[in-house]
Amino acid sequence: MERQYNIATVKVPFNREPFPQQLALMNKLIQALRKGENGLLESPTGTGKTLAILSSALAWQKFEFNRQVEIRNKIEQVNHEIKNENKTSKYFKEVEDDVDDDDFVEERKIKFKQVEEEENVAIKKRKLFTIRKETIFFASRTHSQLKQMVKELKGLPAELLDGINMTVLASRKSYCVNPKVTRKFDTSSGRNDECKRLAVLSAKGKGCKFNSNSTGKLGGYSGRILDIEGKQFLNFN
């Protein structure tokens, strides 16, 4: 059953009741992300570190994106109010020749100048402020740990996965699906050298057919959560 927890002011959907260690880990991770600090966190084996990290990091990513949207909306609102005020000030400036009260005219001139300066500042802020979704890198030492990460990612609540784009980065040794290369070279250096050689030939219409077809095939699966084996399967079929 999906639950939602308010951790360091960030709402974190969780697909089951978390362990105390998971709550503590998510709390420290979100605090570090919100403050822009480095965090060195540790938790015992079997306490659900991967699930806690993915849930809290993705929840913070959505929180941060929505916060930026809110700031942009406020800037837009201020711009609108300043423009309306500016129109009013321009109206008073146009009719100042018909007003005999010198103090009133001088006051409107000062107000008009202030509004012009505020509008220029608001426009500059709007141009400088760009909404962006933060990129999350999940690094691991082994291939099996990355497989576990992808498995956990697929099981997260739909709210966290909405709009997510991900890919697994790995070496040619893991990604190579050309049987002529994999059977001949078992080391990373051997496959790297052969892959580079075939890539040059591919530009001339020769070389590795998998290299030529991979971009188009993977492009059609944008938004899907695939591990290394899943991408290899796409190239074989």
Helices and strands as residue ranges (DSSP letters): E 3-7, E 10-14, H 20-35, H 49-95, G 96-98, H 102-128, H 143-154, H 158-161, H 172-175, H 179-184, H 188-202, H 209-219, H 228-236
